[in-house]
Amino acid sequence: MRFKHFGELGLELLQILPQLPTTTHLVFTAAVIDKRLKAVKHLLQFGKLLEFNLIPPWRTDLIESAIATTAKQMNLSIARDAVSYLAVAIGNDSARMVCELEKLAIYAAGARITKEAAFALVAATKASSFQLAEALLKGQALATIKLLDELLSRAEFPLAIIATLQTQFKTWLWVKATLNSGGKLSDSEIASICGISNPKRLYFLKQEVKEVSANCLSRSLSILFDLEIALKTGDKPDSILPALLGITQLTQLK
C-alpha cells in the first residue's frame, strides 16, 4: 500500500477504527512508511508499527546470526556448522527459516540438530539472481548453468534476472574503478560515489572485486546490456545461457 495515495477519502474511511471490536486485527503493510502523512498519523493513534527489515542476501553473517537467534528463541540446540549450511540453503527468506527450523525441531525431538540432519531435510534449492551474479564473477560455468536453470524453471522473468545482474556488475565496476583511481577516499565517500546505501557492505564488495579487473567487469556489463536489448527485441530466453557463459570465460581470465 502507498499511504501517500490514501487521500482524504481514504482518511475518512479510517475514522471507523475506534469503533472496531477489540478482537479485530486490521493489518496494513507498506514498503515505506512516512510518519508525516495524515493517514499514518491516524493509524498510529490506534495501532502499532512493526518494522521487518530484510537482511541483504550477501550478509551471510547476519543471516547466520538470525538463524541462531531464532533457534534459541525456539529452545532448539543446533550445531554451528548446521547454522552455516542453513544460511546458504535458506538465504534471507525469514518465513522459510522459521518453517525449516520447526521441521528440524520435530525431527530432532529435543536432540541437538546436526549439519547432517539439516542437509538431509533442508534442500539448498533457493537460487537467486545474486548467487548467479557471484557464480559469473568467479567464472563458475557449471554453477551458472545450474542456477540459471533453476531460476527459469521457477518462471523467474528473464529480464528481471538480467536487471539484477546488471545492477550487481555495475556496483562491482564502480567499486573497482573507485579503488583504481588511487584517491584516499573513506568507505563512506566511496559508498556515496557508488550509490551504495550501506557503507558496511563495501568491505564485502572490495573482497569480491579484489582479483577481477575493471576491464573484465566492463566487458561483462556490456554483454549483459546487449543481452537485455536482444531479449527486448524478440530473442528467446535460450539466448541467456550462451551470453552468461561468455562472461564466465572473461572472469576466468580476470
C-alpha positions in Angstrom: 0.0 0.0 0.0 1.2 3.5 -0.7 -0.1 5.7 2.1 0.7 8.9 0.2 -2.1 7.9 -2.3 -4.6 7.3 0.5 -6.2 10.8 0.1 -8.9 12.4 2.1 -11.5 9.8 1.2 -9.2 7.1 2.5 -8.5 9.0 5.6 -12.3 9.4 6.1 -12.7 5.6 5.9 -10.1 5.2 8.6 -12.3 7.1 11.1 -14.1 3.9 11.9 -11.0 2.4 13.6 -12.0 3.4 17.2 -15.4 1.6 16.6 -13.9 -1.8 15.6 -14.2 -4.6 18.1 -11.2 -5.2 20.3 -11.0 -8.8 18.9 -10.5 -7.4 15.3 -7.0 -7.3 13.9 -6.6 -5.0 10.9 -3.2 -5.2 9.2 -1.7 -2.7 6.8 1.6 -3.3 5.0 3.8 -0.9 3.1 7.4 -0.9 1.8 7.9 2.6 3.2 6.1 4.4 6.0 6.1 8.3 6.1 5.0 9.2 9.6 4.3 12.8 8.4 1.2 11.7 6.4 -2.2 12.2 8.0 -3.3 8.7 7.3 -0.2 7.2 9.0 -0.6 9.6 12.0 -4.2 8.5 12.3 -3.3 4.8 12.1 -0.6 5.1 14.8 -3.2 6.6 17.2 -5.0 3.3 17.3 -2.4 0.7 16.3 1.3 -0.3 16.5 4.0 0.0 13.9 6.2 -3.1 13.4 9.2 -3.0 11.1 10.6 -6.1 9.5 13.9 -5.3 7.8 15.0 -7.9 5.2 18.6 -9.0 5.7 20.7 -8.3 2.5 21.3 -11.6 0.7 25.1 -11.1 0.7 25.3 -10.7 4.5 25.6 -14.4 5.4 27.0 -13.4 8.8 23.7 -11.6 9.7 21.7 -14.5 8.2 23.6 -17.0 10.4 23.0 -14.8 13.4 19.3 -14.6 12.7 19.0 -18.3 12.3 20.9 -18.9 15.6 18.8 -16.3 17.4 15.5 -17.8 16.1 16.7 -21.3 17.1 17.5 -20.1 20.6 14.0 -18.5 20.9 12.5 -21.8 19.8 14.6 -23.6 22.5 16.5 -25.6 19.9 20.0 -26.8 20.2 21.8 -26.5 16.8 25.4 -27.1 15.7 27.3 -24.1 14.3 28.0 -25.9 11.0 24.3 -26.6 10.7 23.6 -22.9 11.1 26.1 -22.2 8.3 24.5 -24.7 6.0 21.0 -23.3 6.6 22.2 -19.8 5.9 23.3 -20.9 2.4 20.3 -23.2 1.8 17.6 -20.7 3.0 19.2 -17.3 2.3 17.4 -14.3 3.7 13.9 -15.9 3.4 12.8 -15.3 7.0 9.5 -17.1 6.6 11.2 -20.2 5.2 13.8 -20.0 8.0 11.0 -20.5 10.7 9.3 -23.3 8.7 12.6 -25.2 8.3 13.6 -24.8 11.9 10.2 -26.1 13.0 10.6 -29.1 10.7 14.1 -29.8 12.2 12.7 -29.4 15.7 10.2 -32.2 15.1 12.9 -34.4 13.6 15.4 -33.8 16.3 12.8 -34.3 19.1 14.9 -32.4 21.6 18.3 -33.6 20.5 21.0 -31.3 19.0 20.4 -30.5 15.3 23.4 -31.5 13.3 24.6 -30.4 9.9 23.8 -33.9 8.6 20.2 -33.6 9.7 20.0 -30.1 8.2 21.5 -31.3 4.9 19.1 -34.2 4.7 15.9 -32.3 5.5 16.6 -28.8 4.0 17.2 -28.6 0.3 19.5 -25.9 -0.9 17.4 -25.1 -3.9 16.6 -21.4 -3.3 18.7 -20.0 -6.2 18.8 -16.2 -6.5 20.0 -13.8 -9.1 22.6 -12.6 -6.6 24.0 -16.2 -6.4 24.1 -16.2 -10.2 26.0 -13.0 -10.3 28.6 -14.4 -7.8 29.0 -17.5 -10.0 29.6 -15.3 -13.0 32.1 -13.2 -11.2 34.0 -16.3 -10.1 33.9 -17.8 -13.6 32.0 -20.9 -12.4 30.4 -22.2 -15.6 28.7 -25.3 -14.1 27.2 -23.3 -11.2 26.0 -20.7 -13.7 24.2 -23.3 -15.7 22.6 -24.9 -12.6 21.5 -21.6 -11.1 20.1 -20.2 -14.3 18.2 -23.4 -15.0 16.6 -23.3 -11.5 15.6 -19.6 -11.8 14.0 -20.2 -15.2 12.3 -23.4 -14.0 10.6 -21.3 -11.3 9.3 -19.0 -14.0 11.5 -16.1 -13.0 11.1 -13.3 -15.5 14.3 -13.3 -17.7 14.5 -9.5 -17.9 14.3 -9.3 -14.1 17.2 -11.7 -13.8 19.3 -9.6 -16.3 18.4 -6.4 -14.5 19.7 -7.8 -11.2 22.9 -9.0 -12.8 23.4 -5.6 -14.4 22.9 -3.8 -11.1 25.4 -6.1 -9.4 28.0 -5.8 -12.1 27.6 -2.0 -12.2 28.2 -1.9 -8.5 31.3 -4.0 -8.8 32.6 -1.9 -11.6 32.0 1.3 -9.7 33.8 0.0 -6.7 36.7 -1.3 -8.7 37.1 1.9 -10.7 37.0 4.0 -7.4 39.7 1.7 -5.9 41.8 2.0 -9.0 41.6 5.8 -9.0 44.3 6.0 -6.3 42.4 8.5 -4.3 42.4 8.2 -0.5 38.6 8.1 0.0 36.8 6.9 3.1 34.4 4.0 2.8 31.5 6.4 3.3 32.7 8.5 0.4 33.2 5.5 -1.9 29.8 4.2 -0.9 28.3 7.6 -1.8 30.0 7.7 -5.2 29.0 4.1 -6.0 25.4 4.5 -4.8 25.7 2.0 -2.0 23.2 2.8 0.8 25.1 0.8 3.4 28.8 1.6 3.7 29.4 -1.6 5.7 28.6 -3.6 2.5 31.7 -2.0 0.9 34.1 -4.3 2.8 32.5 -7.4 1.1 32.4 -5.7 -2.3 36.1 -4.9 -2.1 36.9 -8.5 -1.4 34.7 -9.7 -4.3 36.4 -7.5 -6.9 39.9 -7.8 -5.5 41.1 -10.3 -8.1 38.9 -9.0 -11.0 40.0 -6.2 -13.4 37.9 -3.2 -14.3 38.1 -4.2 -17.9 36.7 -7.6 -17.2 33.8 -6.1 -15.3 33.2 -3.5 -18.0 33.1 -6.1 -20.8 30.8 -8.4 -18.7 28.4 -5.5 -18.2 28.5 -4.8 -22.0 27.4 -8.4 -22.6 24.5 -8.0 -20.1 23.3 -4.8 -21.8 23.5 -6.5 -25.2 21.5 -9.4 -23.8 18.9 -7.1 -22.5 18.4 -5.5 -25.9 18.3 -8.9 -27.6 15.5 -10.1 -25.2 13.5 -6.9 -25.6 13.7 -7.2 -29.4 12.4 -10.8 -29.6 15.2 -13.2 -28.6 14.1 -16.2 -26.6 15.4 -17.0 -23.1 17.5 -19.7 -24.7 19.9 -16.9 -25.6 20.7 -16.1 -22.0 22.9 -19.1 -21.2 25.5 -18.6 -24.1 25.8 -15.0 -23.1 26.4 -15.8 -19.4 28.9 -18.5 -20.2 30.7 -15.8 -22.3 31.0 -13.8 -19.0 32.4 -16.8 -17.1 35.1 -17.1 -19.7 36.0 -13.5 -19.2 36.1 -13.7 -15.4 38.2 -16.9 -15.5 40.8 -14.8 -17.2 40.2 -12.0 -14.7 
